[in-house]
Amino acid sequence: MIMNRKYVLTDDCITVDGRRLYRIECVRPFSHMICGMRGGYIEHDGNLSHDGNAWVAGDAMVMGNAEVIDDALVCDNACVRGDALISGKAMVCDNAIVSGNAMVRDDAEVKDRARVSGNPQVYEKACISGDAQVEGGAMVYGRARVSGKARVCGMYAHVHGAAVITD
């Protein structure tokens, strides 16, 4: 049993892609959370750290071996799956999907209907939005923006600095 738990898995569950996900409920106050507040859905305790202020909110889902740690937030109808890692103060929201071995960290955001999959890294206040896709081993960092229907892919793709990639 995990000592100093910040949430429990409730009986409110859904099945997605053959996996049973459980809605979480806060059991100790932290950050902006109070006891009894319900969050999103996770498959198991390994998906959401009991340390820090990390949280899964709304109807967001975290499944497989994916992890949300530190002060990261997954909210709205976002989905994090596979072996993805959301850390730091990163946020995945709206209807975004992060999957594979993707890493979203620091103060990065993935939002709207954006997709981050494969082995990419999104960090240092980068933002992926709209219907944008970041795939493979691509790296987006340093306040860079990828939006619209843009697609950044491949291990040699690096978008950084004040770069803006869009439609």
C-alpha positions in Angstrom: 0.0 0.0 0.0 1.2 3.5 -0.9 1.6 5.7 2.1 0.4 9.3 2.0 -1.9 8.7 -1.0 -3.4 11.7 -2.6 -6.1 9.9 -4.5 -8.0 6.6 -4.7 -9.5 4.7 -7.6 -13.3 4.8 -7.4 -15.9 2.3 -8.6 -16.8 4.7 -11.4 -15.1 3.1 -14.3 -15.1 2.9 -18.1 -13.6 0.6 -20.7 -11.5 2.0 -23.5 -9.7 -0.2 -26.0 -10.3 -3.2 -23.8 -8.7 -1.5 -20.7 -10.7 -0.7 -17.6 -10.1 2.8 -16.4 -11.1 4.1 -12.9 -12.1 7.6 -12.0 -9.9 9.1 -9.3 -10.9 10.9 -6.1 -8.7 13.2 -4.0 -8.2 11.9 -0.5 -5.8 14.5 0.9 -5.6 18.2 0.1 -2.9 19.5 -2.1 -2.4 22.4 -4.5 -5.9 23.5 -5.5 -7.5 20.1 -4.7 -9.7 19.3 -1.7 -10.7 15.9 -0.3 -13.6 14.4 -2.2 -12.9 16.2 -5.6 -13.1 13.7 -8.4 -10.7 13.7 -11.3 -10.3 11.9 -14.6 -9.6 8.3 -15.4 -6.5 6.2 -14.9 -5.9 2.5 -15.4 -3.7 1.9 -12.3 -1.8 3.7 -9.6 1.4 3.8 -11.7 -0.3 6.2 -14.1 -0.4 9.1 -11.6 2.2 10.0 -9.0 1.1 10.4 -5.4 3.9 13.0 -5.0 3.8 16.6 -6.2 0.7 18.2 -7.6 0.2 16.1 -10.7 -3.4 15.5 -11.5 -5.8 14.0 -14.1 -9.0 16.1 -14.4 -12.3 16.2 -16.2 -12.8 13.2 -18.4 -9.1 12.9 -19.3 -7.7 9.4 -19.5 -4.2 8.0 -18.7 -3.6 4.3 -19.5 -1.0 1.6 -20.3 2.4 2.5 -18.8 1.9 6.2 -19.3 2.9 8.4 -16.3 1.8 11.8 -15.1 4.3 13.1 -12.5 5.6 16.3 -10.7 3.1 19.1 -11.2 1.8 18.0 -14.6 -1.9 18.2 -15.6 -3.9 16.1 -18.0 -7.4 17.5 -18.3 -10.6 17.9 -20.3 -10.9 15.0 -22.7 -7.2 14.5 -23.3 -5.7 11.0 -23.5 -2.2 9.9 -22.6 -1.3 6.3 -23.3 1.5 3.8 -24.1 4.7 4.6 -22.4 4.3 8.4 -22.5 5.6 10.7 -19.8 4.0 14.0 -18.8 6.2 15.8 -16.2 7.3 19.1 -14.8 4.4 21.6 -15.2 3.4 20.3 -18.6 -0.2 20.3 -19.6 -2.1 18.1 -22.0 -5.7 19.3 -22.5 -8.7 19.6 -24.6 -8.9 16.6 -27.0 -5.1 16.1 -27.4 -3.5 12.7 -27.5 0.0 11.8 -26.3 1.1 8.3 -27.0 4.0 5.9 -27.6 7.2 6.9 -25.8 6.5 10.6 -26.1 7.7 13.0 -23.4 6.0 16.3 -22.7 7.8 18.1 -19.9 8.8 21.4 -18.3 6.1 24.0 -19.1 5.1 22.6 -22.4 1.5 22.3 -23.6 -0.3 20.0 -26.0 -3.9 21.1 -26.6 -6.8 21.3 -28.9 -6.8 18.1 -31.1 -3.0 17.9 -31.4 -1.3 14.5 -31.5 2.1 13.7 -30.1 3.2 10.1 -30.8 6.2 7.9 -31.3 9.4 9.1 -29.5 9.1 12.9 -29.6 10.0 15.3 -26.9 8.1 18.6 -26.3 9.6 20.8 -23.6 10.7 24.3 -22.5 7.3 26.1 -22.9 6.7 24.7 -26.4 3.1 24.5 -27.5 1.5 22.0 -29.9 -2.1 23.0 -30.8 -4.8 22.8 -33.4 -4.7 19.6 -35.4 -0.9 19.5 -35.4 1.1 16.3 -35.2 4.5 15.8 -33.7 5.8 12.3 -34.4 8.8 10.0 -34.5 11.9 11.4 -32.7 11.1 15.0 -33.4 11.9 17.6 -30.7 9.9 20.8 -30.2 11.3 23.1 -27.5 12.3 26.6 -26.4 8.9 28.4 -26.8 8.4 27.0 -30.3 4.9 26.7 -31.6 3.5 24.0 -33.9 -0.2 24.5 -34.8 -2.9 24.3 -37.4 -2.5 21.1 -39.5 1.3 21.2 -39.4 3.2 17.9 -39.1 6.7 17.6 -37.6 8.2 14.2 -37.8 11.5 12.3 -37.8 14.5 12.0 -35.6 16.3 15.0 -37.3 13.3 17.4 -36.9 14.1 20.0 -34.3 11.8 23.0 -33.9 13.0 25.5 -31.3 13.4 29.1 -30.3 10.8 31.5 -31.5 9.9 29.2 -34.5 6.3 28.9 -35.5 5.2 26.0 -37.8 1.6 26.2 -38.9 -0.6 25.0 -41.8 
